[in-house]
Amino acid sequence: MRTTVTLDDDVTAAVDRLRRERSIGVSEAVNELVRAGLAAGRSPARFRQTSARLGLRIDVANVAEALEILEGSSAR
């Protein structure tokens, strides 16, 4: 495919650098750089767990006891 594009200065510098390093043409250099960018993809954002204080001050070591405190004895 033939098309006209305008490259930013930093992209032009990368194309020129690759052309000199490998002794290749502009089209081949642009294709290689685009393929490298496509292959790299984007890494997903790192998941970070957050917590919030709920104001509850009960011991949850004994689940049955904690449920009784939270729900009341009549919830059974």
C-alpha positions in Angstrom: 0.0 0.0 0.0 1.3 3.4 -0.8 0.3 6.4 1.2 1.7 9.7 2.5 2.2 10.2 6.2 3.8 13.0 8.2 6.3 11.7 10.8 7.2 13.5 14.0 10.8 14.4 14.5 11.5 11.7 17.0 10.0 9.1 14.7 12.0 10.3 11.8 15.2 10.1 13.9 14.3 6.5 14.8 13.7 5.6 11.1 17.0 7.2 10.1 18.9 5.5 12.9 17.5 2.1 11.9 18.2 2.7 8.2 21.9 3.5 9.0 22.3 0.5 11.4 20.8 -2.0 9.0 21.4 -0.3 5.6 17.8 -0.6 4.6 15.3 1.7 2.9 12.7 4.0 4.5 9.7 1.7 3.9 11.5 -1.3 5.4 12.6 0.7 8.4 9.1 2.1 9.0 7.6 -1.4 8.6 10.0 -2.9 11.2 9.3 -0.1 13.7 5.5 -0.4 13.3 5.7 -4.2 13.7 7.8 -3.9 16.8 5.3 -1.5 18.3 2.4 -3.8 17.4 4.2 -6.8 18.9 5.0 -5.0 22.1 1.4 -4.2 22.8 0.3 -2.6 26.0 0.8 -4.2 29.3 -2.4 -4.1 31.4 -2.5 -1.7 34.3 -1.3 -3.4 37.5 -4.1 -4.3 39.9 -3.8 -2.7 43.3 -6.0 -3.8 46.1 -7.2 -1.0 48.4 -9.0 -1.2 51.7 -11.1 1.1 53.7 -11.9 1.2 57.4 -15.5 0.3 58.0 -15.5 1.3 61.7 -16.3 -2.3 62.8 -14.3 -3.4 65.8 -15.1 -7.1 66.2 -12.9 -10.2 66.4 -13.6 -12.3 63.3 -11.5 -15.2 64.4 -14.7 -17.0 65.4 -17.1 -16.6 62.4 -20.2 -17.8 64.2 -19.7 -15.4 67.0 -19.0 -12.5 64.6 -22.2 -13.3 62.7 -24.2 -13.3 65.9 -22.8 -9.9 66.8 -23.5 -8.4 63.4 -26.8 -10.1 62.6 -28.2 -10.7 66.1 -29.1 -14.0 67.7 -32.5 -14.0 66.1 -31.1 -14.2 62.6 -30.5 -18.0 62.8 
